[in-house]
C-alpha cells in the first residue's frame, strides 16, 4: 500500500542524499515499510526536508 506524501522532486532528492530514504516519484511512500524501528527516523527526515526546502 502506498500513500502520496505531496513532497516535490527537490525534497525527494534531499531525502535520498541526506537520509538514504527512497520514495517513488511523485512522492509515494510504501507504508508497510514503516515499523517501530524506523518511523521516528523517517518522520524526522520528512519534517526536516519540508521545513528547509
PDB file of N, CA, C, O and CB in Angstrom:
ATOM      1  N   UNK A   1       0.841  -1.162   0.000  1.00  0.00           N
ATOM      2  CA  UNK A   1       0.000   0.000   0.000  1.00  0.00           C
ATOM      3  C   UNK A   1       0.896   1.237   0.000  1.00  0.00           C
ATOM      4  O   UNK A   1       1.838   1.344   0.785  1.00  0.00           O
ATOM      5  CB  UNK A   1      -0.962  -0.009   1.213  1.00  0.00           C
ATOM      6  N   UNK A   2       0.582   2.154  -0.886  1.00  0.00           N
ATOM      7  CA  UNK A   2       1.342   3.386  -0.998  1.00  0.00           C
ATOM      8  C   UNK A   2       0.482   4.564  -0.569  1.00  0.00           C
ATOM      9  O   UNK A   2      -0.746   4.523  -0.643  1.00  0.00           O
ATOM     10  CB  UNK A   2       1.853   3.584  -2.434  1.00  0.00           C
ATOM     11  N   UNK A   3       1.154   5.607  -0.121  1.00  0.00           N
ATOM     12  CA  UNK A   3       0.482   6.850   0.233  1.00  0.00           C
ATOM     13  C   UNK A   3       1.214   7.991  -0.456  1.00  0.00           C
ATOM     14  O   UNK A   3       2.443   8.003  -0.512  1.00  0.00           O
ATOM     15  CB  UNK A   3       0.439   7.058   1.783  1.00  0.00           C
ATOM     16  N   UNK A   4       0.465   8.938  -0.974  1.00  0.00           N
ATOM     17  CA  UNK A   4       1.057  10.107  -1.615  1.00  0.00           C
ATOM     18  C   UNK A   4       1.431  11.124  -0.543  1.00  0.00           C
ATOM     19  O   UNK A   4       0.588  11.515   0.265  1.00  0.00           O
ATOM     20  CB  UNK A   4       0.081  10.730  -2.657  1.00  0.00           C
ATOM     21  N   UNK A   5       2.703  11.558  -0.532  1.00  0.00           N
ATOM     22  CA  UNK A   5       3.188  12.466   0.508  1.00  0.00           C
ATOM     23  C   UNK A   5       3.062  13.936   0.143  1.00  0.00           C
ATOM     24  O   UNK A   5       2.998  14.787   1.030  1.00  0.00           O
ATOM     25  CB  UNK A   5       4.616  12.160   0.813  1.00  0.00           C
ATOM     26  N   UNK A   6       3.026  14.247  -1.143  1.00  0.00           N
ATOM     27  CA  UNK A   6       2.997  15.641  -1.559  1.00  0.00           C
ATOM     28  C   UNK A   6       4.376  16.282  -1.634  1.00  0.00           C
ATOM     29  O   UNK A   6       4.488  17.479  -1.896  1.00  0.00           O
ATOM     30  CB  UNK A   6       2.140  16.422  -0.625  1.00  0.00           C
ATOM     31  N   UNK A   7       5.422  15.502  -1.407  1.00  0.00           N
ATOM     32  CA  UNK A   7       6.779  16.043  -1.477  1.00  0.00           C
ATOM     33  C   UNK A   7       7.156  16.294  -2.934  1.00  0.00           C
ATOM     34  O   UNK A   7       6.781  15.534  -3.827  1.00  0.00           O
ATOM     35  CB  UNK A   7       7.795  15.078  -0.809  1.00  0.00           C
ATOM     36  N   UNK A   8       7.907  17.378  -3.155  1.00  0.00           N
ATOM     37  CA  UNK A   8       8.333  17.689  -4.516  1.00  0.00           C
ATOM     38  C   UNK A   8       9.656  16.992  -4.831  1.00  0.00           C
ATOM     39  O   UNK A   8      10.246  16.348  -3.963  1.00  0.00           O
ATOM     40  CB  UNK A   8       8.469  19.215  -4.706  1.00  0.00           C
ATOM     41  N   UNK A   9      10.117  17.122  -6.067  1.00  0.00           N
ATOM     42  CA  UNK A   9      11.321  16.413  -6.509  1.00  0.00           C
ATOM     43  C   UNK A   9      12.559  16.843  -5.728  1.00  0.00           C
ATOM     44  O   UNK A   9      13.409  16.006  -5.424  1.00  0.00           O
ATOM     45  CB  UNK A   9      11.547  16.644  -7.995  1.00  0.00           C
ATOM     46  N   UNK A  10      12.679  18.120  -5.400  1.00  0.00           N
ATOM     47  CA  UNK A  10      13.831  18.593  -4.616  1.00  0.00           C
ATOM     48  C   UNK A  10      13.830  17.961  -3.224  1.00  0.00           C
ATOM     49  O   UNK A  10      14.882  17.570  -2.717  1.00  0.00           O
ATOM     50  CB  UNK A  10      13.814  20.138  -4.499  1.00  0.00           C
ATOM     51  N   UNK A  11      12.675  17.862  -2.618  1.00  0.00           N
ATOM     52  CA  UNK A  11      12.570  17.243  -1.296  1.00  0.00           C
ATOM     53  C   UNK A  11      12.896  15.749  -1.365  1.00  0.00           C
ATOM     54  O   UNK A  11      13.541  15.214  -0.464  1.00  0.00           O
ATOM     55  CB  UNK A  11      11.159  17.453  -0.717  1.00  0.00           C
ATOM     56  N   UNK A  12      12.454  15.080  -2.426  1.00  0.00           N
ATOM     57  CA  UNK A  12      12.770  13.665  -2.596  1.00  0.00           C
ATOM     58  C   UNK A  12      14.272  13.461  -2.762  1.00  0.00           C
ATOM     59  O   UNK A  12      14.837  12.519  -2.207  1.00  0.00           O
ATOM     60  CB  UNK A  12      12.021  13.090  -3.805  1.00  0.00           C
ATOM     61  N   UNK A  13      14.919  14.343  -3.525  1.00  0.00           N
ATOM     62  CA  UNK A  13      16.375  14.262  -3.699  1.00  0.00           C
ATOM     63  C   UNK A  13      17.096  14.435  -2.372  1.00  0.00           C
ATOM     64  O   UNK A  13      18.058  13.722  -2.088  1.00  0.00           O
ATOM     65  CB  UNK A  13      16.856  15.322  -4.697  1.00  0.00           C
ATOM     66  N   UNK A  14      16.636  15.378  -1.558  1.00  0.00           N
ATOM     67  CA  UNK A  14      17.258  15.607  -0.253  1.00  0.00           C
ATOM     68  C   UNK A  14      17.087  14.388   0.645  1.00  0.00           C
ATOM     69  O   UNK A  14      18.022  14.000   1.346  1.00  0.00           O
ATOM     70  CB  UNK A  14      16.657  16.850   0.423  1.00  0.00           C
ATOM     71  N   UNK A  15      15.911  13.787   0.630  1.00  0.00           N
ATOM     72  CA  UNK A  15      15.698  12.566   1.419  1.00  0.00           C
ATOM     73  C   UNK A  15      16.669  11.470   0.994  1.00  0.00           C
ATOM     74  O   UNK A  15      17.221  10.758   1.834  1.00  0.00           O
ATOM     75  CB  UNK A  15      14.247  12.072   1.269  1.00  0.00           C
ATOM     76  N   UNK A  16      16.872  11.339  -0.316  1.00  0.00           N
ATOM     77  CA  UNK A  16      17.789  10.309  -0.818  1.00  0.00           C
ATOM     78  C   UNK A  16      19.226  10.602  -0.407  1.00  0.00           C
ATOM     79  O   UNK A  16      19.924   9.730   0.110  1.00  0.00           O
ATOM     80  CB  UNK A  16      17.694  10.205  -2.346  1.00  0.00           C
ATOM     81  N   UNK A  17      19.660  11.831  -0.640  1.00  0.00           N
ATOM     82  CA  UNK A  17      21.063  12.184  -0.420  1.00  0.00           C
ATOM     83  C   UNK A  17      21.424  12.290   1.052  1.00  0.00           C
ATOM     84  O   UNK A  17      22.472  11.799   1.473  1.00  0.00           O
ATOM     85  CB  UNK A  17      21.374  13.484  -1.103  1.00  0.00           C
ATOM     86  N   UNK A  18      20.577  12.916   1.823  1.00  0.00           N
ATOM     87  CA  UNK A  18      20.902  13.186   3.220  1.00  0.00           C
ATOM     88  C   UNK A  18      20.539  12.035   4.155  1.00  0.00           C
ATOM     89  O   UNK A  18      21.227  11.795   5.147  1.00  0.00           O
ATOM     90  CB  UNK A  18      20.197  14.434   3.669  1.00  0.00           C
ATOM     91  N   UNK A  19      19.459  11.327   3.837  1.00  0.00           N
ATOM     92  CA  UNK A  19      18.934  10.331   4.777  1.00  0.00           C
ATOM     93  C   UNK A  19      18.852   8.908   4.222  1.00  0.00           C
ATOM     94  O   UNK A  19      18.479   7.986   4.948  1.00  0.00           O
ATOM     95  CB  UNK A  19      17.579  10.750   5.224  1.00  0.00           C
ATOM     96  N   UNK A  20      19.192   8.718   2.956  1.00  0.00           N
ATOM     97  CA  UNK A  20      19.080   7.404   2.302  1.00  0.00           C
ATOM     98  C   UNK A  20      17.660   6.846   2.392  1.00  0.00           C
ATOM     99  O   UNK A  20      17.457   5.649   2.594  1.00  0.00           O
ATOM    100  CB  UNK A  20      20.066   6.413   2.934  1.00  0.00           C
ATOM    101  N   UNK A  21      16.685   7.742   2.237  1.00  0.00           N
ATOM    102  CA  UNK A  21      15.273   7.357   2.202  1.00  0.00           C
ATOM    103  C   UNK A  21      14.802   7.544   0.764  1.00  0.00           C
ATOM    104  O   UNK A  21      14.904   8.636   0.205  1.00  0.00           O
ATOM    105  CB  UNK A  21      14.399   8.210   3.219  1.00  0.00           C
ATOM    106  N   UNK A  22      14.293   6.483   0.180  1.00  0.00           N
ATOM    107  CA  UNK A  22      13.917   6.488  -1.229  1.00  0.00           C
ATOM    108  C   UNK A  22      12.409   6.343  -1.364  1.00  0.00           C
ATOM    109  O   UNK A  22      11.834   5.309  -1.021  1.00  0.00           O
ATOM    110  CB  UNK A  22      14.638   5.361  -1.992  1.00  0.00           C
ATOM    111  N   UNK A  23      11.778   7.400  -1.871  1.00  0.00           N
ATOM    112  CA  UNK A  23      10.356   7.369  -2.170  1.00  0.00           C
ATOM    113  C   UNK A  23      10.199   7.362  -3.678  1.00  0.00           C
ATOM    114  O   UNK A  23      11.045   7.893  -4.398  1.00  0.00           O
ATOM    115  CB  UNK A  23       9.606   8.577  -1.528  1.00  0.00           C
ATOM    116  N   UNK A  24       9.130   6.768  -4.153  1.00  0.00           N
ATOM    117  CA  UNK A  24       8.854   6.708  -5.574  1.00  0.00           C
ATOM    118  C   UNK A  24       8.290   8.053  -6.013  1.00  0.00           C
ATOM    119  O   UNK A  24       7.426   8.619  -5.344  1.00  0.00           O
ATOM    120  CB  UNK A  24       7.873   5.551  -5.907  1.00  0.00           C
ATOM    121  N   UNK A  25       8.787   8.567  -7.151  1.00  0.00           N
ATOM    122  CA  UNK A  25       8.212   9.797  -7.699  1.00  0.00           C
ATOM    123  C   UNK A  25       6.789   9.503  -8.120  1.00  0.00           C
ATOM    124  O   UNK A  25       6.538   8.417  -8.643  1.00  0.00           O
ATOM    125  CB  UNK A  25       9.051  10.341  -8.902  1.00  0.00           C
ATOM    126  N   UNK A  26       5.869  10.377  -7.929  1.00  0.00           N
ATOM    127  CA  UNK A  26       5.983  11.726  -7.380  1.00  0.00           C
ATOM    128  C   UNK A  26       5.712  11.791  -5.879  1.00  0.00           C
ATOM    129  O   UNK A  26       4.746  12.431  -5.465  1.00  0.00           O
ATOM    130  CB  UNK A  26       5.036  12.644  -8.098  1.00  0.00           C
ATOM    131  N   UNK A  27       6.506  11.170  -5.084  1.00  0.00           N
ATOM    132  CA  UNK A  27       6.374  11.273  -3.635  1.00  0.00           C
ATOM    133  C   UNK A  27       5.528  10.202  -2.983  1.00  0.00           C
ATOM    134  O   UNK A  27       4.945  10.430  -1.923  1.00  0.00           O
ATOM    135  CB  UNK A  27       5.812  12.576  -3.298  1.00  0.00           C
ATOM    136  N   UNK A  28       5.453   9.034  -3.603  1.00  0.00           N
ATOM    137  CA  UNK A  28       4.689   7.938  -2.997  1.00  0.00           C
ATOM    138  C   UNK A  28       5.565   7.184  -2.005  1.00  0.00           C
ATOM    139  O   UNK A  28       6.739   6.921  -2.263  1.00  0.00           O
ATOM    140  CB  UNK A  28       4.149   6.972  -4.085  1.00  0.00           C
ATOM    141  N   UNK A  29       4.968   6.842  -0.862  1.00  0.00           N
ATOM    142  CA  UNK A  29       5.676   6.128   0.197  1.00  0.00           C
ATOM    143  C   UNK A  29       5.008   4.776   0.432  1.00  0.00           C
ATOM    144  O   UNK A  29       3.783   4.674   0.482  1.00  0.00           O
ATOM    145  CB  UNK A  29       5.701   6.962   1.508  1.00  0.00           C
ATOM    146  N   UNK A  30       5.829   3.749   0.575  1.00  0.00           N
ATOM    147  CA  UNK A  30       5.334   2.409   0.877  1.00  0.00           C
ATOM    148  C   UNK A  30       5.099   2.308   2.387  1.00  0.00           C
ATOM    149  O   UNK A  30       6.049   2.190   3.160  1.00  0.00           O
ATOM    150  CB  UNK A  30       6.343   1.309   0.387  1.00  0.00           C
ATOM    151  N   UNK A  31       3.857   2.354   2.794  1.00  0.00           N
ATOM    152  CA  UNK A  31       3.525   2.355   4.222  1.00  0.00           C
ATOM    153  C   UNK A  31       3.925   1.076   4.958  1.00  0.00           C
ATOM    154  O   UNK A  31       4.334   1.171   6.115  1.00  0.00           O
ATOM    155  CB  UNK A  31       2.056   2.571   4.387  1.00  0.00           C
ATOM    156  N   UNK A  32       3.831  -0.115   4.358  1.00  0.00           N
ATOM    157  CA  UNK A  32       4.268  -1.308   5.086  1.00  0.00           C
ATOM    158  C   UNK A  32       5.766  -1.305   5.407  1.00  0.00           C
ATOM    159  O   UNK A  32       6.219  -2.094   6.236  1.00  0.00           O
ATOM    160  CB  UNK A  32       3.932  -2.542   4.284  1.00  0.00           C
ATOM    161  N   UNK A  33       6.536  -0.429   4.762  1.00  0.00           N
ATOM    162  CA  UNK A  33       7.959  -0.325   5.069  1.00  0.00           C
ATOM    163  C   UNK A  33       8.249   0.396   6.373  1.00  0.00           C
ATOM    164  O   UNK A  33       9.373   0.351   6.874  1.00  0.00           O
ATOM    165  CB  UNK A  33       8.660   0.374   3.957  1.00  0.00           C
ATOM    166  N   UNK A  34       7.248   1.056   6.924  1.00  0.00           N
ATOM    167  CA  UNK A  34       7.426   1.740   8.210  1.00  0.00           C
ATOM    168  C   UNK A  34       7.224   0.746   9.351  1.00  0.00           C
ATOM    169  O   UNK A  34       6.338  -0.106   9.300  1.00  0.00           O
ATOM    170  CB  UNK A  34       6.437   2.937   8.345  1.00  0.00           C
ATOM    171  N   UNK A  35       8.051   0.870  10.370  1.00  0.00           N
ATOM    172  CA  UNK A  35       7.934  -0.007  11.533  1.00  0.00           C
ATOM    173  C   UNK A  35       8.451   0.735  12.766  1.00  0.00           C
ATOM    174  O   UNK A  35       9.008   1.824  12.627  1.00  0.00           O
ATOM    175  CB  UNK A  35       8.721  -1.342  11.314  1.00  0.00           C
ATOM    176  N   UNK A  36       8.285   0.186  13.946  1.00  0.00           N
ATOM    177  CA  UNK A  36       8.732   0.878  15.164  1.00  0.00           C
ATOM    178  C   UNK A  36      10.226   1.212  15.171  1.00  0.00           C
ATOM    179  O   UNK A  36      10.654   2.122  15.880  1.00  0.00           O
ATOM    180  CB  UNK A  36       8.412   0.032  16.368  1.00  0.00           C
ATOM    181  N   UNK A  37      11.018   0.480  14.384  1.00  0.00           N
ATOM    182  CA  UNK A  37      12.451   0.732  14.364  1.00  0.00           C
ATOM    183  C   UNK A  37      12.884   1.868  13.461  1.00  0.00           C
ATOM    184  O   UNK A  37      14.008   2.354  13.580  1.00  0.00           O
ATOM    185  CB  UNK A  37      13.151  -0.486  13.955  1.00  0.00           C
ATOM    186  N   UNK A  38      11.997   2.310  12.542  1.00  0.00           N
ATOM    187  CA  UNK A  38      12.413   3.365  11.624  1.00  0.00           C
ATOM    188  C   UNK A  38      11.460   4.551  11.517  1.00  0.00           C
ATOM    189  O   UNK A  38      11.793   5.550  10.880  1.00  0.00           O
ATOM    190  CB  UNK A  38      12.596   2.787  10.286  1.00  0.00           C
ATOM    191  N   UNK A  39      10.300   4.460  12.121  1.00  0.00           N
ATOM    192  CA  UNK A  39       9.304   5.512  11.908  1.00  0.00           C
ATOM    193  C   UNK A  39       9.760   6.869  12.455  1.00  0.00           C
ATOM    194  O   UNK A  39       9.471   7.901  11.848  1.00  0.00           O
ATOM    195  CB  UNK A  39       7.988   5.115  12.558  1.00  0.00           C
ATOM    196  N   UNK A  40      10.456   6.885  13.572  1.00  0.00           N
ATOM    197  CA  UNK A  40      10.938   8.164  14.110  1.00  0.00           C
ATOM    198  C   UNK A  40      11.966   8.797  13.174  1.00  0.00           C
ATOM    199  O   UNK A  40      11.945  10.007  12.953  1.00  0.00           O
ATOM    200  CB  UNK A  40      11.552   7.964  15.512  1.00  0.00           C
ATOM    201  N   UNK A  41      12.867   7.977  12.625  1.00  0.00           N
ATOM    202  CA  UNK A  41      13.885   8.461  11.694  1.00  0.00           C
ATOM    203  C   UNK A  41      13.233   9.022  10.430  1.00  0.00           C
ATOM    204  O   UNK A  41      13.592  10.107   9.974  1.00  0.00           O
ATOM    205  CB  UNK A  41      14.868   7.328  11.333  1.00  0.00           C
ATOM    206  N   UNK A  42      12.288   8.291   9.873  1.00  0.00           N
ATOM    207  CA  UNK A  42      11.628   8.702   8.635  1.00  0.00           C
ATOM    208  C   UNK A  42      10.816   9.977   8.843  1.00  0.00           C
ATOM    209  O   UNK A  42      10.893  10.898   8.030  1.00  0.00           O
ATOM    210  CB  UNK A  42      10.723   7.581   8.116  1.00  0.00           C
ATOM    211  N   UNK A  43      10.055  10.037   9.904  1.00  0.00           N
ATOM    212  CA  UNK A  43       9.239  11.235  10.130  1.00  0.00           C
ATOM    213  C   UNK A  43      10.104  12.455  10.423  1.00  0.00           C
ATOM    214  O   UNK A  43       9.769  13.557   9.989  1.00  0.00           O
ATOM    215  CB  UNK A  43       8.265  11.003  11.285  1.00  0.00           C
ATOM    216  N   UNK A  44      11.203  12.286  11.144  1.00  0.00           N
ATOM    217  CA  UNK A  44      12.109  13.411  11.404  1.00  0.00           C
ATOM    218  C   UNK A  44      12.744  13.893  10.102  1.00  0.00           C
ATOM    219  O   UNK A  44      12.910  15.096   9.905  1.00  0.00           O
ATOM    220  CB  UNK A  44      13.207  13.006  12.418  1.00  0.00           C
ATOM    221  N   UNK A  45      13.095  12.976   9.221  1.00  0.00           N
ATOM    222  CA  UNK A  45      13.689  13.347   7.937  1.00  0.00           C
ATOM    223  C   UNK A  45      12.685  14.097   7.070  1.00  0.00           C
ATOM    224  O   UNK A  45      13.032  15.105   6.454  1.00  0.00           O
ATOM    225  CB  UNK A  45      14.196  12.101   7.200  1.00  0.00           C
ATOM    226  N   UNK A  46      11.453  13.621   7.018  1.00  0.00           N
ATOM    227  CA  UNK A  46      10.423  14.306   6.230  1.00  0.00           C
ATOM    228  C   UNK A  46      10.156  15.688   6.803  1.00  0.00           C
ATOM    229  O   UNK A  46      10.011  16.654   6.054  1.00  0.00           O
ATOM    230  CB  UNK A  46       9.119  13.483   6.197  1.00  0.00           C
ATOM    231  N   UNK A  47      10.093  15.788   8.100  1.00  0.00           N
ATOM    232  CA  UNK A  47       9.900  17.091   8.734  1.00  0.00           C
ATOM    233  C   UNK A  47      11.034  18.035   8.363  1.00  0.00           C
ATOM    234  O   UNK A  47      10.791  19.203   8.058  1.00  0.00           O
ATOM    235  CB  UNK A  47       9.808  16.943  10.261  1.00  0.00           C
ATOM    236  N   UNK A  48      12.263  17.547   8.386  1.00  0.00           N
ATOM    237  CA  UNK A  48      13.412  18.379   8.039  1.00  0.00           C
ATOM    238  C   UNK A  48      13.330  18.886   6.604  1.00  0.00           C
ATOM    239  O   UNK A  48      13.522  20.078   6.361  1.00  0.00           O
ATOM    240  CB  UNK A  48      14.702  17.600   8.239  1.00  0.00           C
ATOM    241  N   UNK A  49      13.049  17.999   5.649  1.00  0.00           N
ATOM    242  CA  UNK A  49      13.035  18.451   4.256  1.00  0.00           C
ATOM    243  C   UNK A  49      11.852  19.361   3.954  1.00  0.00           C
ATOM    244  O   UNK A  49      11.934  20.186   3.044  1.00  0.00           O
ATOM    245  CB  UNK A  49      13.006  17.259   3.324  1.00  0.00           C
ATOM    246  N   UNK A  50      10.769  19.233   4.686  1.00  0.00           N
ATOM    247  CA  UNK A  50       9.637  20.130   4.437  1.00  0.00           C
ATOM    248  C   UNK A  50       9.845  21.493   5.080  1.00  0.00           C
ATOM    249  O   UNK A  50       9.255  22.481   4.641  1.00  0.00           O
ATOM    250  CB  UNK A  50       8.348  19.509   4.956  1.00  0.00           C
ATOM    251  N   UNK A  51      10.658  21.557   6.092  1.00  0.00           N
ATOM    252  CA  UNK A  51      10.937  22.849   6.735  1.00  0.00           C
ATOM    253  C   UNK A  51      12.072  23.604   6.067  1.00  0.00           C
ATOM    254  O   UNK A  51      12.116  24.833   6.134  1.00  0.00           O
ATOM    255  CB  UNK A  51      11.268  22.640   8.193  1.00  0.00           C
ATOM    256  N   UNK A  52      12.996  22.889   5.420  1.00  0.00           N
ATOM    257  CA  UNK A  52      14.165  23.548   4.849  1.00  0.00           C
ATOM    258  C   UNK A  52      14.101  23.702   3.344  1.00  0.00           C
ATOM    259  O   UNK A  52      14.896  24.452   2.776  1.00  0.00           O
ATOM    260  CB  UNK A  52      15.389  22.793   5.209  1.00  0.00           C
ATOM    261  N   UNK A  53      13.190  23.023   2.683  1.00  0.00           N
ATOM    262  CA  UNK A  53      13.146  23.081   1.213  1.00  0.00           C
ATOM    263  C   UNK A  53      12.253  24.196   0.723  1.00  0.00           C
ATOM    264  O   UNK A  53      12.105  24.383  -0.485  1.00  0.00           O
ATOM    265  CB  UNK A  53      12.665  21.758   0.641  1.00  0.00           C
TER     266      UNK A  53
END
